[in-house]
Every structure is written in structure tokens, then in C-alpha cells.
Amino acid sequence: MGLLVLTELAHANQDIQKIIAFEGVFERLFSIIEIEGGAEGGIIVADCINLINILIHGNVSNQVPDYIYLRHV
């Protein structure tokens, strides 16, 4: 249920997308995808991929690789 709530919140709000991405959601989503069977997974994997798509599509700040941020720390 939390995955669907995040998807709805992030759908049309770039500020929410940035907050979610900053909290390390990509690592968590990919971990869930792996646990659920990867490409062979079901609806949970599809929901994870959908949220990843929402977070990166049209939001340039979420498309920058982590290593660029790490160089500035």
C-alpha cells in the first residue's frame, strides 16, 4: 500500500519527487524488485518500475548519478 501512496503523491509533484528520491528510494525500490523476482516478478515489480519512471521522467535533478553528489560532499 505504501508503494501506491508514494506513486500517487509523486505523480504530478516534482517537489515530492525530489524529497522521495533524496530519501534513498531508488535503492529500496531496486531491492524490492530483486526480492520479488526481478523481471519475472508480478504486480509489485510493475509498481516499483512505475514509481521509478515517475521519479525520473521529466525531473532532471533525479536523473543525476549519486557519484556526482558524493564528489561535492
N, C-alpha and C positions, 0 to 999 in steps of 0.2 A: 504494500500500500504506500509506503514512503517513497518508493520509486515513482509511482504515478503522481503523487503530490508534487515532488520535485519537477517532474516533467511539465505539469500544468503551471506551476509557478514560473518556470523558466521560459515557457513557450514564447512569450512576446515581451519579455522584460530583460533588457541587456544588463541592467544593474544587478538583478537577481542572478543572471547567468554568471557574472563576474564573481559574485560572492560565493556561489556554489563551486565554481572552478577553483577559486582561491583556497577553499577548504579541502582540497585534495580528492575531489570526487572522481576524477579520471582514473586514478589508481584503484579506487574502490570499485568502480564500475567494471574495469577490466578484470579485477579479482573475481567479482560475481560472475562475469562471463565465463571465466575459466572454470569456476566451481560448478556452474550449470551445464558444462559440456561444450563450451566454445561454439563453433559453427553448427554443431549438432544439437545445440540447446533449443529450448522452446520459447515460450512467450516472455519469460523473464529476460532471456538474452535479447530478444527483439526489443523489449522495453529499454534495456540498457543502451543498446545501439541507437535507439530513437533519442534518448536523452543526450548521448554524446553528440549526435548530429545537431540537435537544437543548440547545444552549448558552443559548438564551433562554427556553425553555419552563420555567416554574416556578423561574427563577433571577432574581429581581428585580434583583440587583446587576449582571447582564449586560445588563439592559434599559435602563439609564440612558445617555442620549446622551453622547458624548465631550465635547461642549462644556461640559457641567456639570463634568466633571473638570478641564478646562482653566481654568475660572474659579477653581479652588481652588489652582492651581499658582503 
